[in-house]
Amino acid sequence: MTDTSDTRPADSAAQAPRQSRLHRLMRYIPLIAPVLLWAVPYGVLLHTGQHWPLPVTLAGTALFALGLVGMPLAMMRGHGRRQQDRAAIVGDTLLGMSWVLFTWSVLLGVLLRLALTVAGVGEGQDRARIVTWAVLGLTAVLLAWGYAEARRVPRVRRLDVQLPRLGAGLDGIRVVLITDTHYGPLDRARWSAQVCETVNTLEADLVCHTGDIADGTAERRRAQAAPLATVQATRARVYVTGNHEYYSEAQGWVDLMDELGWEPLRNRHLLLERGGDTLVVAGVDDVTAESSGLAGHRAHLAGALDGADPDLPVLLLAHQPKFIDRAAAGGIDLQLSGHTHGGQIWPFHHLVRIDQPALAGLSHHGPRTLLYTSRGTGFWGPPFRIFAPSEITLLVLRSPHLPTASGAGLSAPAPDRST
């Protein structure tokens, strides 16, 4: 089996100080980020030796000022108490545009200018203007490509995963993972239906959704989520909450997924049996659940495994990769997660890695625990994916033992022990 991930070893003691620093920094990001995202490109593109005519300078200044003021206002109206979808679309789009423009203003503003200077191309003003047009051109290309990538039906990523404790009767079990669909201000009901159609071509035994279904309540996003009822699996469709459910009345999403025919694994498990062998399929609430204040919502691995035979292999659904420390300590065989989006817009993945032990793909943790982290099926906020493609994942579970004849079905779910 090949390790396909970009990961760090699980080390709780080492991560704690880094996470504490991150949380302190996060307090100030809403204040300083908009200024940096717009002020840096403004300076690089207009005031580093270009000597633009006055009308160009005034027009550019007006555009950057509009972005600096308009983006936070639109974000507040869109994601604050008013929850205005049109404002959210404007704010999210401006956020993505400013991030890409900021990134390449910094990179090309230094590297290209240096290359032009070393090559002796042009005078100072000429080089400055070349940099400006190069940054604007590359930003436009990346945003157009990133928008198409975000709105497309994800490609299917196929991977064989060998679990040493998996019985021969379960060899070849097909597990499809979708996650982070983030139905939101941009209506994606048609996209949702196309995703479900793609899933149905994969002949899954088990289909998993590891949370962050939507941004907004179940009532507001019901039409976009409705196609999930059409997903087909020979054994079960299972779901766990993500952190975004806890921003939008999580219990409503649990109830809706149950209504759509999905099994919410809220700190509980079910048993998948075939050929005389059994796989425990368990799920936990997101790690943010306990701080949500909702009664009975918390990430409780012991409750999820209560009553399960400890000698059986366990497939665990947990929204955030950071749950892997607890999973490895509990002897889980394979954890499926999402949350990271693979960074979504490069180079944001460097910030994601501060908070999570894995960015994407398959990684090893502890003596026997594997973690698969999906880049996500949809997108959050800015409607762009740049160097972080979305995915629908097909995991084929493999046993190291010789396969035998297949049979049997799925047992009744274990009692709910989430409270």
C-alpha positions, 0 to 999 in steps of 0.5 A: 500500500502506498502512502499518498498523503501530506502528513505529520506524525501524530504528537499531541504534546508537540501540537498543543503549544502550536494550537494555543498560539494559533488560537491567539492569532485567530483573534486578530485575523478578522482585523488585520487580514482584510487590510493585508489582503488588499493593501499589499497588492495595492502597493505592489501593483500601483506604487513600486515604480510603475509611475502610472498616469494619474487616472490609472492610479486613481481608478486603481485606488478606488477599486482597492478601497472598494474591495477593502471596505466592501469585502468585510461588509458583505461577509458580515451581512452574508454570514452574520445575523442577517444571513443574506445569501447574495451578500455572502456570495459577494463577500466570499468571492472577494475573499477568494479574489483578494487571497489569490491576488495577494499571494501572487503579488508577493511571489511575482512581485519579488521573484519576477522582478528579481529575474527581470533585473538579473536578465537586464530586461528594461528599466525600473519602470518597465520591469515594474509594469511587467510585474503588474500585468503578469500578476493581474494576468496570472490571477485572472487565469487562476481564478477562472480555472479555480472557479471551474474546478470548484463548480465541477462534479469531482473526479473519483479517486480510487484507492485499495486499503489493506487492513490487517485485521479485516477478515477474508469474507470482507475482502473487496468491500467498496466504501465511498466517501463524500464530505464537505459538500457545503451546500450554501448561498450558491444554489447547487441542487443540480450539482448535488444531483450529479454528485449522487449520480456519480456515487451510484456508478461506483456500486458501493457497499457502504457510502459515508458522509463525514460532515459539513453538509451545508452552510445554513440550516437544514430548512434553508438548504433542504433542496440542495441536500434532497438528492442525497436520498437517491444515493444507493449502497448495498449495505448502508449509508452513514453520516456524522456531523461536521463543525459547520453543522454546529453553526447551523442547528446541527440537530436539524441536519441529523434529523434531515439525514435520517429522513433522507435514509442515512444512518446518523452515527452519533457516537454509535456503531453498526455491524457490516457482515459478509462471508462470516466476517464482521466490520464495525462501522462507528461514528462520532460527533465532531470535536466542536460538538461539546462546545455547541451547547446542544444536549448530548452532542459530543465526540465520544469514542468509547460510546461509539464502540460500546458493545462492539467486540474489541477483536473486530476491525473498526472503520471510524467516521470522524469529521476532523483529522485531528481526532486521529490521536484518540482513534489511534489510542483506541485501536481503530483500524481506519478513520475517514475524515474530511474538513481540510479541503486539501487547503482549497486555495493554494497556499492556504494548506500551510495554515491548515497544517498548523491545525490538522495532522494530515492534509489529504490522502492516506497516512499511518498513525500508531501501530495499526491505525490508518487515516484517510483524509478527503480533500472534500466534495464541495467547497467552503466560502470562496467558489474557487479550488486552486491546486486542491481538487475536490474528490469523491473517494472509492476505498476498496478494503483489502484483507491480507487473508485469502478470500472466501465466499461472500454472503450475509447482510447488515445487523441492526444498529447499536443503541444510541449512546450519545447522551 
